[in-house]
Amino acid sequence: MKIIVSLPFYGPLGLLYAILAAALVPIFTLTFIDVLKTVGVPPAAAMATAAAISLMSLVTSPLNLVIYSMRRRTYVHAIEYIVVFGIPIPQPKVVMREEKSYLAINVGGAIVPTAVATYLLQYTDVKILLSIALASVLTYYSSRVVPGVGVVTPAFAPPLIALFSALLSGGGPVATYVTAVYGTIIGADLLNLGKIMRQMPPLASIGGAGVFDGIYLSGVSAVVLSSLLGDTAAAGGGGTLPYRHSHISLDLNTFLLI
Protein backbone atom coordinates (compact mmCIF):
# COMPACT_ATOMS: atom_id res chain seq x y z
CA MET A 1 0.00 0.00 0.00
CA LYS A 2 1.30 3.40 -0.99
CA ILE A 3 1.58 6.05 1.74
CA ILE A 4 1.71 9.72 0.83
CA VAL A 5 3.02 12.10 3.49
CA SER A 6 1.39 15.45 2.97
CA LEU A 7 0.93 18.29 5.44
CA PRO A 8 -2.59 19.76 5.43
CA PHE A 9 -1.15 23.29 5.18
CA TYR A 10 2.21 24.79 4.23
CA GLY A 11 4.19 27.91 5.04
CA PRO A 12 2.72 30.32 7.62
CA LEU A 13 -0.57 28.39 7.55
CA GLY A 14 1.34 25.22 8.38
CA LEU A 15 2.85 26.84 11.46
CA LEU A 16 -0.55 28.17 12.51
CA TYR A 17 -2.04 24.71 11.96
CA ALA A 18 0.56 23.12 14.23
CA ILE A 19 0.04 25.72 17.00
CA LEU A 20 -3.76 25.50 16.89
CA ALA A 21 -3.73 21.71 16.71
CA ALA A 22 -1.49 21.47 19.78
CA ALA A 23 -3.67 23.99 21.62
CA LEU A 24 -6.83 22.03 20.81
CA VAL A 25 -5.48 18.65 21.96
CA PRO A 26 -6.80 19.23 25.54
CA ILE A 27 -10.26 19.96 24.11
CA PHE A 28 -10.15 16.82 21.99
CA THR A 29 -9.03 14.83 25.04
CA LEU A 30 -11.85 16.16 27.24
CA THR A 31 -14.35 15.30 24.55
CA PHE A 32 -13.18 11.70 24.25
CA ILE A 33 -13.10 11.39 28.06
CA ASP A 34 -16.76 12.42 28.11
CA VAL A 35 -17.67 9.79 25.51
CA LEU A 36 -15.64 6.99 27.12
CA LYS A 37 -16.98 7.65 30.62
CA THR A 38 -20.49 7.46 29.22
CA VAL A 39 -19.92 3.84 28.14
CA GLY A 40 -18.54 2.89 31.56
CA VAL A 41 -14.78 3.26 31.11
CA PRO A 42 -13.13 4.10 34.49
CA PRO A 43 -11.96 7.74 34.76
CA ALA A 44 -8.21 6.94 34.76
CA ALA A 45 -8.51 4.59 31.78
CA ALA A 46 -10.77 7.05 29.97
CA MET A 47 -8.22 9.84 30.46
CA ALA A 48 -5.30 7.73 29.21
CA THR A 49 -7.24 6.40 26.23
CA ALA A 50 -8.59 9.83 25.29
CA ALA A 51 -5.11 11.36 25.43
CA ALA A 52 -3.74 8.55 23.26
CA ILE A 53 -6.50 9.02 20.68
CA SER A 54 -5.95 12.79 20.52
CA LEU A 55 -2.16 12.54 20.19
CA MET A 56 -2.39 9.72 17.66
CA SER A 57 -4.79 11.79 15.56
CA LEU A 58 -2.45 14.77 15.62
CA VAL A 59 0.73 12.82 14.85
CA THR A 60 -0.82 10.79 12.00
CA SER A 61 -2.55 13.74 10.32
CA PRO A 62 0.12 13.99 7.56
CA LEU A 63 -0.27 10.29 6.62
CA ASN A 64 -2.52 9.42 3.67
CA LEU A 65 -3.08 5.79 2.68
CA VAL A 66 -3.71 5.42 -1.05
CA ILE A 67 -6.70 3.14 -1.67
CA TYR A 68 -7.28 3.77 -5.38
CA SER A 69 -5.51 5.34 -8.34
CA MET A 70 -6.74 6.19 -11.80
CA ARG A 71 -5.20 7.39 -15.03
CA ARG A 72 -6.68 9.32 -17.92
CA ARG A 73 -5.17 10.09 -21.30
CA THR A 74 -6.00 13.39 -22.92
CA TYR A 75 -5.05 14.73 -26.32
CA VAL A 76 -4.30 18.42 -26.69
CA HIS A 77 -3.26 20.60 -29.60
CA ALA A 78 0.26 21.99 -29.47
CA ILE A 79 2.58 23.98 -31.68
CA GLU A 80 6.10 22.81 -32.42
CA TYR A 81 8.54 25.13 -34.14
CA ILE A 82 11.06 23.99 -36.71
CA VAL A 83 13.86 26.42 -37.56
CA VAL A 84 14.71 26.53 -41.24
CA PHE A 85 17.47 28.92 -42.31
CA GLY A 86 16.99 30.79 -39.06
CA ILE A 87 13.25 31.16 -39.57
CA PRO A 88 10.93 29.43 -37.03
CA ILE A 89 8.13 27.59 -38.80
CA PRO A 90 5.15 26.48 -36.66
CA GLN A 91 4.06 22.88 -37.00
CA PRO A 92 0.69 21.96 -35.42
CA LYS A 93 0.61 18.61 -33.70
CA VAL A 94 -1.46 16.60 -31.25
CA VAL A 95 0.21 15.70 -27.95
CA MET A 96 -0.94 12.96 -25.60
CA ARG A 97 -0.87 13.73 -21.89
CA GLU A 98 -1.48 11.27 -19.09
CA GLU A 99 -3.17 12.49 -15.92
CA LYS A 100 -2.90 10.46 -12.74
CA SER A 101 -5.05 10.83 -9.66
CA TYR A 102 -4.80 9.18 -6.24
CA LEU A 103 -7.65 8.57 -3.82
CA ALA A 104 -6.41 8.25 -0.25
CA ILE A 105 -7.73 8.21 3.29
CA ASN A 106 -6.05 10.25 6.00
CA VAL A 107 -5.06 8.35 9.14
CA GLY A 108 -5.58 11.07 11.74
CA GLY A 109 -8.48 12.83 10.06
CA ALA A 110 -10.55 9.82 8.98
CA ILE A 111 -9.27 6.40 10.08
CA VAL A 112 -8.87 7.24 13.79
CA PRO A 113 -12.31 8.87 14.26
CA THR A 114 -13.99 6.17 12.18
CA ALA A 115 -12.32 3.46 14.26
CA VAL A 116 -13.51 5.14 17.48
CA ALA A 117 -17.05 5.51 16.09
CA THR A 118 -17.08 1.87 14.96
CA TYR A 119 -16.02 0.73 18.44
CA LEU A 120 -18.79 2.83 20.00
CA LEU A 121 -21.44 1.25 17.76
CA GLN A 122 -21.72 -1.66 20.19
CA TYR A 123 -23.12 0.75 22.80
CA THR A 124 -25.96 1.91 20.54
CA ASP A 125 -29.07 0.19 19.22
CA VAL A 126 -30.38 -0.35 15.71
CA LYS A 127 -32.00 3.10 15.68
CA ILE A 128 -28.54 4.59 15.25
CA LEU A 129 -28.83 3.60 11.57
CA LEU A 130 -31.74 6.03 11.20
CA SER A 131 -29.67 8.79 12.80
CA ILE A 132 -26.73 8.11 10.49
CA ALA A 133 -28.95 7.95 7.41
CA LEU A 134 -30.66 11.25 8.22
CA ALA A 135 -27.37 12.98 9.04
CA SER A 136 -25.79 11.66 5.82
CA VAL A 137 -28.61 12.97 3.62
CA LEU A 138 -28.74 16.39 5.29
CA THR A 139 -24.96 16.76 5.25
CA TYR A 140 -24.85 15.82 1.57
CA TYR A 141 -27.36 18.52 0.63
CA SER A 142 -25.53 21.12 2.74
CA SER A 143 -22.15 20.36 1.12
CA ARG A 144 -20.66 21.40 -2.19
CA VAL A 145 -17.56 20.51 -4.16
CA VAL A 146 -15.20 23.41 -4.78
CA PRO A 147 -12.62 22.76 -7.54
CA GLY A 148 -9.09 22.88 -6.19
CA VAL A 149 -10.32 22.89 -2.58
CA GLY A 150 -12.49 19.85 -1.97
CA VAL A 151 -15.82 19.38 -0.21
CA VAL A 152 -16.93 22.27 1.97
CA THR A 153 -19.96 22.82 4.20
CA PRO A 154 -21.28 25.70 6.33
CA ALA A 155 -19.27 25.97 9.55
CA PHE A 156 -21.50 24.25 12.10
CA ALA A 157 -23.81 22.36 9.73
CA PRO A 158 -22.42 18.81 10.23
CA PRO A 159 -22.23 18.87 14.07
CA LEU A 160 -25.66 20.50 14.40
CA ILE A 161 -27.15 18.03 11.94
CA ALA A 162 -25.58 15.17 13.90
CA LEU A 163 -26.74 16.58 17.23
CA PHE A 164 -30.39 16.62 16.21
CA SER A 165 -30.25 13.46 14.07
CA ALA A 166 -28.86 11.55 17.07
CA LEU A 167 -32.09 12.27 18.96
CA LEU A 168 -33.71 9.56 16.82
CA SER A 169 -31.59 7.02 18.70
CA GLY A 170 -31.87 8.62 22.15
CA GLY A 171 -29.18 11.29 21.95
CA GLY A 172 -26.19 11.46 24.26
CA PRO A 173 -22.43 11.75 23.60
CA VAL A 174 -22.03 8.24 22.13
CA ALA A 175 -24.92 8.39 19.66
CA THR A 176 -24.00 11.98 18.75
CA TYR A 177 -20.35 11.16 18.07
CA VAL A 178 -21.17 8.07 15.98
CA THR A 179 -23.80 9.99 14.01
CA ALA A 180 -21.45 12.93 13.41
CA VAL A 181 -18.52 10.85 12.15
CA TYR A 182 -20.48 8.47 9.95
CA GLY A 183 -22.90 11.17 8.78
CA THR A 184 -20.03 13.40 7.68
CA ILE A 185 -17.88 10.76 6.02
CA ILE A 186 -20.87 9.33 4.12
CA GLY A 187 -22.76 12.53 3.34
CA ALA A 188 -19.87 14.87 2.60
CA ASP A 189 -17.17 12.57 1.28
CA LEU A 190 -18.48 9.25 -0.08
CA LEU A 191 -21.61 10.66 -1.75
CA ASN A 192 -19.52 13.39 -3.41
CA LEU A 193 -16.70 11.08 -4.40
CA GLY A 194 -17.79 10.81 -8.03
CA LYS A 195 -17.81 14.59 -8.45
CA ILE A 196 -14.37 14.87 -6.89
CA MET A 197 -12.68 12.15 -8.94
CA ARG A 198 -14.12 13.48 -12.22
CA GLN A 199 -11.94 16.54 -11.65
CA MET A 200 -8.85 14.28 -11.59
CA PRO A 201 -7.09 15.96 -8.64
CA PRO A 202 -3.50 14.80 -8.09
CA LEU A 203 -4.48 13.70 -4.58
CA ALA A 204 -7.98 13.42 -3.12
CA SER A 205 -7.73 12.46 0.54
CA ILE A 206 -10.73 11.64 2.72
CA GLY A 207 -10.13 13.47 5.99
CA GLY A 208 -7.09 15.11 4.40
CA ALA A 209 -7.06 18.15 6.71
CA GLY A 210 -6.24 15.89 9.67
CA VAL A 211 -7.57 17.05 13.03
CA PHE A 212 -9.01 20.13 11.29
CA ASP A 213 -10.97 18.03 8.84
CA GLY A 214 -14.75 18.01 8.93
CA ILE A 215 -14.93 14.33 9.89
CA TYR A 216 -12.79 14.79 12.98
CA LEU A 217 -14.14 18.19 14.03
CA SER A 218 -17.77 17.21 13.45
CA GLY A 219 -17.49 14.41 15.99
CA VAL A 220 -15.74 16.59 18.57
CA SER A 221 -17.98 19.63 18.04
CA ALA A 222 -21.19 17.58 18.16
CA VAL A 223 -20.21 15.98 21.49
CA VAL A 224 -19.27 19.37 22.97
CA LEU A 225 -22.63 20.82 21.87
CA SER A 226 -24.44 17.77 23.23
CA SER A 227 -22.73 18.14 26.61
CA LEU A 228 -23.38 21.89 26.76
CA LEU A 229 -27.05 21.42 25.96
CA GLY A 230 -27.24 18.67 28.57
CA ASP A 231 -25.76 20.96 31.24
CA THR A 232 -28.12 23.78 30.19
CA ALA A 233 -31.18 21.51 30.37
CA ALA A 234 -30.21 20.30 33.84
CA ALA A 235 -29.51 23.83 35.11
CA GLY A 236 -32.77 25.14 33.68
CA GLY A 237 -34.93 22.64 35.52
CA GLY A 238 -35.72 20.72 32.38
CA GLY A 239 -34.83 17.43 34.02
CA THR A 240 -31.81 15.24 33.55
CA LEU A 241 -30.97 13.63 30.25
CA PRO A 242 -31.00 9.84 29.88
CA TYR A 243 -27.21 9.69 29.69
CA ARG A 244 -24.32 10.52 31.97
CA HIS A 245 -22.17 13.44 30.90
CA SER A 246 -19.27 15.38 32.31
CA HIS A 247 -19.37 19.13 32.83
CA ILE A 248 -17.53 20.44 29.80
CA SER A 249 -17.91 24.18 29.31
CA LEU A 250 -16.03 24.77 26.09
CA ASP A 251 -16.83 27.03 23.18
CA LEU A 252 -15.47 25.46 20.01
CA ASN A 253 -15.83 28.01 17.24
CA THR A 254 -14.17 26.90 14.05
CA PHE A 255 -14.76 26.45 10.38
CA LEU A 256 -14.93 22.99 8.91
CA LEU A 257 -13.11 21.94 5.80
CA ILE A 258 -14.01 18.39 4.83
N, C-alpha and C positions, 0 to 999 in steps of 0.2 A: 504494500500500500504506500502510495506517495504522500509525503507530508510536506506541506508548504508553510514555511515560517513567514508570517506577514504581520507587521504591527498594524493595529487598527488605524492609527494616525501617525503622521511623521512631522518632523520639525518642531516648531513651538507647540503645535497641537498635541504632538506626541508627549512632550514634557508635561503639558497640562493634563493630559489623559492619565499619565502615571501618578501625578500628585493627587488628582481627584479620586482615582481608583483606590489608592492607598488610604485616603481619608474616609472613603465610604466602606472600607472593609469592616469597621465596627458595626455599621448599620446593617450590612449584609449578615454579619454574625448574629446580631440580636434577632434579626428576622428568622433565621434558621433555628435559633434556640426556641423561639416562640412556637414554631411548627413542630419541632421534635418533642418539646415538653407536652404538647397537646396529645401526641400519640403515646405518651407514657414513658418516654426516655428520661432517666434520672437527670437532675440538673447538671451534675458534673460531666456526665457522658454527653449530654446535649450541648454543653458549652464546648467541649473538646471537638465533637463531631462538626458542630457549626463552624468553628474556627478553621478546621481542616477543609471543609467545603469551600469557604470563602477564599482562603489562600490558594487552594488548588484552582479555583476558577480564575483568579487573578494571574497566577503564574502560567497557566495553560492558554490564556487568551490569544497569544500569537500563533498557536498551533492550529493548522487547518488540515484535516484528513480528506484527501481527494477520494470521492466515491464514484465519480463518473467523468469522462472526458469525451469531447466530441470535436470533429473536424469538419470544416466546410471549405470547398474550393470555390473561388469566385474569379471571374474573368473581367478584367478592366482594360480600357483602351489606354495606350501609352504612346509617347512619341520618342523615337530614337533618332539621334542625329548622326549622319555619316558625313565626314569632312572630305570633300573632293576639291583638290587644288586650293585648299584653304577656305573653301566655302562650305558652311554647314548646311546639309540637305536633310530636312525632316523626313522620317520614314515611320508612318503609322504602323502600329503593331498591337496585338492582343497579348496581355501578360496574365498568367495564371498566378493567383495568390491563395495561399492556404491559411485559413484562420483556425485557431485552436482555442477551445474554451474548456476550463476545468470547473466542475461542480464539487464543492467541498463542504464539510461541516466543521465548525469551529469547536474545539474541545471545551474551552472555558465558557463560551457564550451559548452553546447549544447542548453538547453531550452531557456536561455536568448537571445543569438544571433538569434536563430530560430524565437523567438517571435518578435524580432525587424525586422527581414527580412520579416516575414509574414505581419506585419503592413505596411511595406514600399511597399508591392506588389500593393497596391491600387494606388500608384503614378507611376506605370509602365503600359505598354500596353502588348498585348498578345505576342508580339515578345520576351518578357522576357523568355518565355517557351523554345524558341530556344536556348537562351543563357545558360539557366540552363542545358538543355539537352546536349549541346556541352561540357560545363564545366564538367558535371558529367562523360561523356564518357572519356574525356581526363584525368581527375583526376584518374579515375579507372585504366586506363592503365599505369599511372605513379606511382601507389601505389603498395605496396607489404605487405603481412602479415608475420611478424617476430614472430615465436613462443616465448612466454614469454614476448614479448614487446607490440605487437599490430600491427596496420596498420601504416606504415611509408611512406613518400614521400620525394623526393628531396626538399631541403629547400624552395625555392621560387616557386616551380611548381604550387601549387594551386592558390596563388594570381595572378601570371602572366597569368595562364590559364583563370581565372575569368576576369582579366582586358581586355584581348583581346576577350573573348567570349561575354562580355557585349556590345561590339561594335555592335553586331547584333541587339541589342535593343536600340541603340543610345548612349551608354556609359554614363558616369557621375557617381558621387558618389553613387546614389541610386541604379541604375541598377548594378553597379559593386559590391556593398555590397551584394545585394540579390543573384546575380549570385555566388559570392564567398561562401556564407554560404550554400546555397542549393546545389551548385555543389560539395562542399567538403563533406557534410553530406550524400549525395546520392552516389557520386562516390567513396569516400574513405571508408565510414562506411557501409551503407546499402547494397551496391553491394558486399562487402566482408564479410558480416555478416555470411554467411554459412560457409566460410572457418574458421572464428574465432570460431564459436560455435562447430565445429567438433573437435576442440582441447580441448574442455571442460575446459576452464579456470575457476578458482573459481569465478572471477568477470570480466565480460567484460562490460565496461562502455563507451557509446558513449559520446565523449567529456570529457573523464575522467581526462585529464590533466588540466581541468579548463581553466583559462585565457591563459595558454600556450598550449592549445590544438589547433590542426590544424583548427577546425571549427571556433573558436573564432579569432585566429590570421590571418587566411586567409581573413576574412572579413575586419579586421582592416588594414592589410598590403595592400590589394587590393585598398582600398579607399585612403590610403596614396600615393601609386604609381599613382593612377588616378589623384589625386590633384597635385602631383609633375609634372607629364607629362602635365597637363593642364597649370600650371604656365610656364613650359618650352616652350610650344607651343605659348603662348601669348607673352612671352619675345622675342622669336625668330622671331616674325613677321608672324607666321603661322596663324594668325587670332584667334578669340576667340572661345571657345568651346560652344556648345549649352546648357550649363548648368552653373549655378552659383556656384562658389567654393571659399572657403576661402584660404588664403595664408599660407598653412602648409608647412614648410620646415624641415621635419623630416626624418632621415635615420633609418629605422627600419630593423636591420640586425639580424635575429634570425633563429633558426632551428625549423621546425614544427614537432611535434609528434602528430599524429591524434589518 
